[in-house]
Amino acid sequence: MKAFQTVRSVAVPLPRANVDTDQILPMPFLQKPRSDNFGHYLFHAIRRDSQGKMREDFVFNHPRYTQARVVVAGPNFGCGSSREHAVWALADAGFEVVIAPSFGDIFYGNCLKNGVLPIRLTGAHVEFLLQHLADHPEALIQVDLGLQTVTTANASFDFDIDPFAKHCLLNGLDQIDYTLTLLTDIEAYEHRTSS
């Protein structure tokens, strides 16, 4: 997992509530190997019409968001099933941050374990960001994990994050990587208990 850096990017506005993991990554793609690029299947059933062509009216397909690394979403984003594949799809599509008033609990944890920063802001702050993006579609949003801030040209909001999750993201550590940082202590413990 790569270390999380400050992200400064255009943001895709997705003001829908209750976007579930089946919408983010539909079931037919769950059998693919992790080495596949799950970003190709992100919102597949919504992004494409019945002939498989990209729908021009779906926000993720707009050319201005080709390099976007931030999603600003409605409440309860990532609800539904526990599929980690939904987070893989976001990460493989280049997204590093999802901002919403609330998340599905398992989805939130899966984000942290896969290098995607889920940020909970109040409903009013998310509405402000969505309105800002509606008024200025190419506006940049900056996310600073170290300072725990989300900043636009005219506003800044603080967010909370578990200190351990923050440490792991800042240092690019997944659960195995973190365990390996403790290897000296683990070996010392094994040596003491096996004597």
C-alpha positions as CSV (number, residue, x, y, z in Angstrom):
1,M,0.0,0.0,0.0
2,K,1.4,3.4,-0.9
3,A,1.7,6.1,1.7
4,F,-1.1,8.6,1.7
5,Q,0.0,12.0,0.5
6,T,-1.9,15.3,0.5
7,V,-4.5,15.1,-2.2
8,R,-5.4,18.1,-4.3
9,S,-7.9,17.2,-7.0
10,V,-11.1,17.9,-8.8
11,A,-13.9,16.0,-7.1
12,V,-16.7,13.9,-8.5
13,P,-20.1,15.0,-7.0
14,L,-22.4,12.1,-6.3
15,P,-25.2,13.5,-4.1
16,R,-27.2,10.2,-4.0
17,A,-28.0,8.6,-0.7
18,N,-27.6,4.9,0.1
19,V,-25.2,4.1,-2.7
20,D,-24.6,0.4,-2.0
21,T,-21.6,-1.8,-2.8
22,D,-23.5,-3.6,-5.5
23,Q,-23.9,-0.3,-7.4
24,I,-20.2,0.5,-6.8
25,L,-19.1,-2.9,-8.1
26,P,-21.9,-5.2,-9.4
27,M,-21.9,-8.9,-8.5
28,P,-20.9,-10.3,-11.9
29,F,-17.4,-9.0,-11.3
30,L,-16.8,-10.5,-7.9
31,Q,-15.1,-13.7,-9.3
32,K,-12.3,-11.8,-11.1
33,P,-8.8,-12.0,-9.6
34,R,-7.5,-9.1,-7.6
35,S,-4.8,-8.6,-10.2
36,D,-7.5,-7.5,-12.6
37,N,-8.2,-3.7,-12.8
38,F,-11.5,-3.4,-10.9
39,G,-11.6,0.3,-11.9
40,H,-12.9,-0.8,-15.3
41,Y,-16.1,-2.1,-13.5
42,L,-16.7,0.8,-11.1
43,F,-20.4,1.7,-11.3
44,H,-20.6,-0.6,-14.3
45,A,-24.4,-1.0,-14.4
46,I,-25.0,2.7,-13.9
47,R,-22.2,4.0,-16.2
48,R,-23.2,2.0,-19.2
49,D,-26.4,1.6,-21.2
50,S,-28.0,-1.7,-22.2
51,Q,-25.6,-1.9,-25.2
52,G,-22.6,-1.4,-22.9
53,K,-21.8,2.1,-24.1
54,M,-20.8,4.8,-21.6
55,R,-23.8,7.0,-20.6
56,E,-23.0,10.7,-21.1
57,D,-25.4,11.6,-18.3
58,F,-23.6,9.8,-15.5
59,V,-21.2,12.1,-13.7
60,F,-18.3,9.7,-13.5
61,N,-18.2,9.6,-17.3
62,H,-17.7,13.3,-17.8
63,P,-14.2,14.2,-19.2
64,R,-13.5,16.8,-16.5
65,Y,-13.3,13.9,-13.9
66,T,-10.9,11.7,-15.8
67,Q,-8.1,12.5,-13.3
68,A,-10.3,13.0,-10.2
69,R,-9.1,11.4,-7.0
70,V,-11.9,12.5,-4.7
71,V,-15.6,11.6,-4.5
72,V,-18.1,13.7,-2.6
73,A,-21.1,11.6,-1.9
74,G,-24.4,11.5,-0.1
75,P,-25.2,9.8,3.2
76,N,-24.7,6.0,3.8
77,F,-22.2,5.6,1.0
78,G,-21.0,2.0,0.7
79,C,-23.9,0.4,2.5
80,G,-25.1,-3.1,1.7
81,S,-22.9,-6.1,1.4
82,S,-19.4,-6.5,2.8
83,R,-17.6,-6.9,-0.5
84,E,-14.1,-5.5,-0.4
85,H,-14.2,-5.4,-4.2
86,A,-16.1,-2.1,-4.1
87,V,-13.2,-0.4,-2.5
88,W,-10.8,-2.1,-5.0
89,A,-12.9,-0.6,-7.8
90,L,-12.6,2.9,-6.4
91,A,-8.8,2.5,-5.7
92,D,-8.1,1.0,-9.1
93,A,-10.0,3.9,-10.8
94,G,-7.6,6.3,-9.0
95,F,-9.8,7.5,-6.2
96,E,-7.9,8.1,-2.9
97,V,-10.7,9.9,-0.9
98,V,-14.4,9.6,-0.4
99,I,-16.2,12.3,1.5
100,A,-19.7,11.7,2.8
101,P,-21.9,12.3,5.9
102,S,-21.9,8.6,6.7
103,F,-20.7,5.2,5.4
104,G,-21.6,1.6,5.6
105,D,-19.5,0.4,8.6
106,I,-17.8,-2.5,6.8
107,F,-17.1,-0.4,3.7
108,Y,-15.5,2.3,5.9
109,G,-13.2,-0.3,7.4
110,N,-12.4,-1.8,4.0
111,C,-11.4,1.7,2.7
112,L,-8.9,2.2,5.5
113,K,-7.4,-1.3,4.9
114,N,-7.0,-0.6,1.2
115,G,-5.5,2.9,1.2
116,V,-8.7,4.9,0.4
117,L,-9.4,7.6,3.0
118,P,-13.1,7.8,4.0
119,I,-13.9,11.1,5.5
120,R,-17.1,11.8,7.5
121,L,-18.2,15.4,7.5
122,T,-21.5,16.8,8.7
123,G,-24.4,16.8,6.3
124,A,-24.2,20.6,6.2
125,H,-20.5,20.5,5.2
126,V,-21.0,17.9,2.6
127,E,-24.0,19.9,1.2
128,F,-21.6,23.0,1.1
129,L,-19.1,21.0,-0.9
130,L,-21.7,19.6,-3.3
131,Q,-23.0,23.1,-3.9
132,H,-19.5,24.4,-4.4
133,L,-18.8,21.7,-7.0
134,A,-22.1,22.5,-8.7
135,D,-21.2,26.1,-8.9
136,H,-17.5,25.5,-9.8
137,P,-17.3,22.0,-11.4
138,E,-13.6,22.2,-11.9
139,A,-12.8,23.5,-8.4
140,L,-10.0,21.7,-6.5
141,I,-10.5,20.1,-3.1
142,Q,-7.4,19.6,-1.0
143,V,-7.3,16.8,1.6
144,D,-4.5,16.9,4.2
145,L,-4.5,13.7,6.3
146,G,-1.7,15.0,8.6
147,L,-3.8,18.1,9.5
148,Q,-7.1,16.3,9.1
149,T,-8.6,19.0,6.9
150,V,-10.6,19.3,3.7
151,T,-10.1,22.6,2.0
152,T,-11.7,24.4,-0.9
153,A,-10.9,27.9,-2.2
154,N,-13.2,29.5,0.4
155,A,-13.7,27.0,3.2
156,S,-11.9,24.4,5.4
157,F,-13.4,21.6,7.4
158,D,-11.8,19.4,10.0
159,F,-12.4,15.6,10.1
160,D,-11.8,12.9,12.7
161,I,-9.9,9.6,12.1
162,D,-8.7,6.8,14.3
163,P,-5.1,7.5,15.2
164,F,-4.0,4.0,14.3
165,A,-5.7,4.1,10.9
166,K,-4.1,7.5,10.3
167,H,-0.7,6.2,11.1
168,C,-1.1,3.3,8.8
169,L,-2.3,5.4,5.9
170,L,0.4,8.0,6.3
171,N,3.0,5.3,6.3
172,G,1.5,3.1,3.6
173,L,1.1,0.1,6.0
174,D,-1.6,-2.5,5.5
175,Q,-2.2,-5.0,8.4
176,I,0.6,-7.3,7.4
177,D,3.1,-4.4,6.9
178,Y,2.2,-3.1,10.4
179,T,2.7,-6.5,11.9
180,L,6.1,-6.7,10.2
181,T,7.2,-3.4,11.9
182,L,6.8,-5.3,15.2
183,L,8.9,-8.2,14.1
184,T,11.8,-7.5,16.5
185,D,9.4,-7.4,19.4
186,I,7.6,-10.6,18.2
187,E,10.9,-12.4,17.9
188,A,12.1,-11.2,21.4
189,Y,8.8,-12.4,22.9
190,E,9.2,-15.8,21.2
191,H,12.7,-16.1,22.4
192,R,11.6,-15.3,26.0
193,T,8.7,-17.7,26.0
194,S,10.5,-20.6,24.4
195,S,13.4,-20.6,26.8
